[in-house]
Amino acid sequence: MRYVRLDTPKPLSRIGLGTWQFGSREWGYGPDYERLAADIVRRAVELGVTLFDTAEIYGFGRSERLLGGALAADRDKVVVATKFMPVLPVASVVQQRAVASAARLGVTNIDLYQVHQPNPLVGDQRTMRGMRALQDVGLVAEVGVSNYSLRRWQMAEAALGSRVLSNQVRYSMVDRKPEEDLLPYAEQAGRLVIAYSPLAQGFLSGRYDANHPPSGAIRRANPYFLPENLERGGALIETLRQVAAAHDATPSQIALAYVLRHPNVVAIPGASSVEQMERNAAAAEIDLTDDEYAALVNAARAFRPVTGLAAVPEFVRSRRRG
């Protein structure tokens, strides 16, 4: 495992584990997954993974409970990150939510506490007042945000009066907007971008095509998995396969290596099995050549998915076919 070169109390692994799936039936992983989740976490720790990300909304608190239980024996080795998304993120509510998350996680200190979404009506001055109080009493070590623009990330940091360590955003080969400003800022300022959905919920794995669509409500609602987009993505997946063959790797591992090419990025893919966790962790060791990276960039730029309003007719047709 490799680690980010940042001044943090505990090392941050380049590959973490996202736990949205823990306790969430909509992924379609079946009733045995909760038992398997503990095995996945334990194996991740053995492989040197230190960053584990959850949120109060995942499984309505079930993810936090499952993760906290699985990490009980390894608490001093790992960075536990969770997120809150209250309707009214004022200081008193932020503090109440942190106490509740810590109780579900079974911890006395949250390593990284993140704002899940920017609130359009409540400014970060009020939110960060609560975060600062949590830091003052020692319940929260580091503060982070999620789905923030660069400007709002910087405004949140000014409101906190100290660093907002991280911004957790959607980032993958097919969601490259963070490369425009968030990644350069993180490298320049010594901050961190946490990439969620680094495999575009499995679109980049090469497992799916128009004749083999995914199951589970989450993926079926993702426009990338429309039959037309699965067809359009064929050239991109083929490029991933070609690069993967040169490294004796999988397309998913190469897609993870792509986002880790940037030094101040960590990726938090989920895992449906211990074997997938092992493959994800191994991706941290892959070094892409300049030519391979350029080929991936070109293939990603050439991919033109149907999205937004243009995807609605195709989405309706695909549901009828299903």
C-alpha positions in Angstrom: 0.0 0.0 0.0 1.1 3.6 -0.7 0.2 6.6 1.4 -0.4 10.3 0.8 2.4 12.6 1.7 0.5 14.9 4.0 1.0 16.0 7.6 -1.8 14.0 9.3 -1.7 12.2 12.6 -2.2 8.9 10.9 -1.1 7.9 7.4 -3.8 8.1 4.7 -3.7 5.1 2.3 -4.0 5.9 -1.4 -6.8 3.4 -1.6 -9.5 3.5 1.1 -12.8 1.7 1.5 -16.1 3.4 0.8 -19.0 1.8 2.8 -22.1 3.2 1.2 -23.1 -0.4 0.5 -23.0 -1.4 4.1 -26.5 -1.8 5.4 -28.0 -0.4 2.1 -30.3 -2.9 0.3 -30.6 -0.8 -2.8 -27.2 -2.1 -4.0 -28.7 -5.6 -4.4 -25.8 -7.4 -2.6 -28.1 -9.7 -0.8 -28.8 -10.5 2.9 -25.4 -12.1 3.6 -23.5 -8.9 2.8 -23.6 -7.5 6.3 -21.7 -10.5 7.6 -19.3 -10.3 4.6 -18.8 -6.6 5.3 -16.8 -7.3 8.4 -14.5 -9.7 6.5 -13.9 -7.0 3.9 -13.0 -4.4 6.5 -10.6 -6.8 8.3 -8.9 -7.8 5.1 -8.6 -4.1 4.1 -6.7 -3.4 7.4 -4.4 -6.4 6.8 -3.6 -4.9 3.4 -2.6 -1.6 4.8 -5.8 0.4 4.1 -6.2 3.1 6.6 -9.0 5.3 5.3 -12.6 4.1 5.9 -15.4 6.3 4.8 -19.1 6.2 5.8 -22.0 8.6 6.5 -24.9 8.9 8.8 -27.3 8.6 5.8 -25.8 5.3 4.5 -28.3 2.7 5.5 -29.8 5.3 7.9 -26.9 4.8 10.3 -26.5 1.1 9.7 -23.2 1.6 7.8 -21.7 3.5 10.7 -22.6 0.7 13.1 -21.3 -2.1 10.9 -18.0 -0.2 10.2 -17.5 0.7 13.8 -18.0 -2.9 14.9 -15.6 -4.3 12.3 -12.9 -1.8 13.2 -13.2 -2.2 17.0 -9.9 -4.0 17.3 -8.0 -1.7 14.9 -9.2 1.7 15.9 -5.7 3.1 16.6 -4.4 2.2 13.1 -7.1 3.7 10.9 -8.7 6.9 9.9 -12.5 6.8 10.3 -14.3 9.4 8.2 -18.0 10.0 8.3 -20.3 12.7 7.0 -23.5 14.5 8.1 -26.2 16.0 5.9 -28.8 17.7 8.2 -31.4 19.9 6.6 -30.3 22.8 8.9 -26.5 22.6 9.4 -26.2 25.2 12.1 -23.6 24.8 14.9 -25.9 23.1 17.4 -27.2 20.6 14.9 -23.7 19.8 13.6 -22.6 19.1 17.2 -25.6 16.8 17.9 -25.0 14.9 14.7 -21.4 14.3 15.5 -22.2 12.9 18.9 -24.8 10.6 17.3 -22.3 9.4 14.6 -19.6 8.8 17.2 -22.0 6.7 19.3 -22.9 4.6 16.2 -19.3 4.1 15.3 -18.3 3.3 18.9 -15.6 5.9 19.0 -14.6 8.8 21.2 -13.0 10.7 18.4 -13.9 11.1 14.7 -10.8 11.3 12.6 -12.4 13.2 9.7 -15.9 14.7 9.9 -17.3 16.0 6.6 -20.2 18.1 5.4 -21.9 15.8 3.0 -23.4 18.4 0.7 -23.1 22.2 0.6 -26.3 23.8 1.8 -27.6 26.5 -0.5 -29.4 28.4 2.3 -27.1 28.1 5.2 -23.7 29.6 5.0 -20.5 27.8 6.1 -19.9 30.3 8.8 -22.7 28.7 10.8 -21.7 25.2 10.0 -18.0 25.7 10.7 -18.8 27.3 14.0 -20.1 23.9 15.1 -17.1 22.1 13.5 -14.7 24.3 15.4 -16.4 23.6 18.7 -16.2 19.9 18.0 -12.4 20.2 17.4 -12.0 22.3 20.5 -13.5 19.5 22.7 -11.6 16.8 20.9 -14.5 15.0 19.3 -13.4 15.8 15.8 -9.7 15.7 14.6 -9.9 16.9 11.0 -12.7 18.7 9.1 -13.7 17.9 5.5 -16.3 18.8 3.0 -17.9 16.9 0.2 -19.3 18.0 -3.2 -17.9 21.5 -2.8 -16.7 23.8 -5.5 -13.2 25.2 -5.1 -14.6 28.6 -4.1 -16.9 27.2 -1.4 -14.1 24.9 -0.1 -11.9 27.9 0.4 -14.8 29.8 2.0 -15.4 27.0 4.4 -11.7 27.0 5.3 -11.8 30.7 6.0 -14.9 30.2 8.2 -13.3 27.4 10.1 -10.1 29.4 10.7 -7.9 26.4 10.0 -7.5 23.8 7.3 -10.4 22.0 5.8 -8.3 18.9 5.0 -10.4 17.3 2.3 -13.1 17.6 -0.4 -14.8 14.4 -1.3 -16.1 14.5 -4.8 -17.1 12.3 -7.7 -14.0 11.7 -9.7 -13.2 9.0 -12.2 -12.1 8.7 -15.9 -15.6 9.7 -16.9 -16.1 12.4 -14.3 -13.0 14.5 -14.7 -14.2 18.0 -13.6 -12.0 17.9 -10.4 -8.9 18.0 -12.6 -9.8 21.6 -13.7 -9.3 23.2 -10.3 -9.7 21.0 -7.2 -6.7 18.8 -7.9 -4.3 21.6 -8.6 -5.5 23.4 -5.5 -5.1 20.3 -3.3 -1.5 19.8 -4.6 -0.6 23.5 -4.1 -2.2 23.9 -0.7 -1.4 20.5 0.8 -5.0 19.4 0.9 -6.7 16.2 -0.2 -9.3 15.2 -2.8 -11.2 12.1 -1.9 -12.5 10.4 -5.0 -15.8 8.7 -4.6 -17.3 6.5 -7.4 -13.7 6.2 -8.9 -15.0 3.3 -11.0 -18.2 5.2 -12.0 -20.2 2.7 -9.9 -18.6 -0.2 -11.9 -19.1 1.3 -15.4 -15.3 1.2 -15.8 -14.9 -2.4 -14.7 -15.7 -3.8 -18.1 -18.3 -6.2 -16.5 -21.3 -4.6 -18.2 -22.4 -4.1 -21.7 -25.7 -3.4 -23.5 -26.6 -7.2 -23.3 -25.4 -7.5 -19.7 -26.7 -4.5 -17.7 -26.2 -4.3 -14.0 -28.7 -5.2 -11.3 -29.5 -3.2 -8.2 -31.5 0.1 -8.0 -28.4 2.3 -7.6 -26.7 1.3 -10.9 -30.0 1.0 -12.8 -30.7 4.7 -12.0 -27.2 5.8 -13.2 -27.4 7.1 -16.8 -24.0 5.6 -17.6 -25.6 2.2 -17.6 -28.2 3.0 -20.3 -27.7 0.6 -23.2 -26.6 3.4 -25.5 -24.0 4.6 -23.1 -22.7 1.0 -22.5 -22.3 0.8 -26.3 -20.6 4.2 -26.5 -18.2 3.2 -23.8 -16.9 0.2 -25.7 -13.8 2.0 -27.0 -12.9 3.3 -23.5 -13.3 -0.1 -21.9 -11.1 -1.6 -24.7 -8.4 0.9 -23.9 -8.6 0.0 -20.2 -8.3 -3.6 -21.1 -5.2 -3.0 -23.3 -3.4 -1.1 -20.6 -4.5 -3.7 -18.0 -2.9 -6.5 -20.1 0.4 -4.7 -19.9 0.3 -4.7 -16.1 -1.3 -8.1 -15.6 -4.2 -6.1 -14.0 -7.9 -5.6 -14.5 -9.7 -2.6 -16.1 -10.9 -1.6 -12.6 -7.3 -1.5 -11.3 -6.2 0.7 -14.2 -9.1 3.0 -13.7 -8.1 3.4 -10.1 -4.5 3.9 -11.1 -5.7 6.8 -13.3 -7.1 8.8 -10.5 -4.1 8.0 -8.2 -1.8 9.5 -10.9 -2.4 12.8 -9.1 -0.5 12.9 -5.8 -3.1 14.5 -3.5 -5.9 12.1 -4.4 -7.1 9.0 -2.5 -9.8 6.8 -3.9 -12.5 5.1 -1.9 -14.1 2.4 -4.0 -16.6 0.1 -2.4 -16.1 -3.7 -2.4 -18.7 -6.5 -2.7 -16.2 -9.2 -1.7 -12.9 -9.8 0.0 -11.4 -10.5 -3.4 -12.5 -7.2 -4.8 -11.0 -5.4 -1.8 -7.7 -7.2 -2.5 -7.8 -6.1 -6.2 -8.6 -2.5 -5.2 -5.8 -2.3 -2.8 -3.3 -3.7 -5.3 -4.2 -0.9 -7.7 -2.2 1.5 -5.4 1.0 -0.2 -6.6 0.4 0.3 -10.4 2.5 3.0 -12.1 1.2 4.1 -15.4 3.7 5.2 -18.1 3.2 8.6 -19.7 2.1 6.9 -22.9 -0.5 4.8 -21.1 -1.8 7.7 -19.2 -2.1 9.7 -22.4 -4.0 6.9 -24.1 -6.4 6.7 -21.2 -6.9 10.5 -21.3 -7.7 10.4 -25.0 -10.1 7.5 -24.7 -11.9 9.2 -21.8 -12.2 12.5 -23.8 -13.6 10.6 -26.8 -16.4 9.0 -24.7 -19.6 11.1 -25.2 -22.3 9.7 -22.9 -26.0 10.6 -23.2 -26.7 12.5 -20.0 -29.2 15.0 -18.6 -32.4 15.6 -20.4 -31.1 13.8 -23.5 -30.9 10.6 -21.5 -34.6 10.7 -20.4 -36.1 9.1 -23.6 -33.5 6.4 -23.6 -33.9 5.8 -19.9 -37.7 5.3 -20.4 -37.1 2.9 -23.3 -34.6 0.9 -21.3 -37.0 0.5 -18.4 -39.7 -0.7 -20.8 -37.3 -3.2 -22.3 -36.3 -4.3 -18.8 
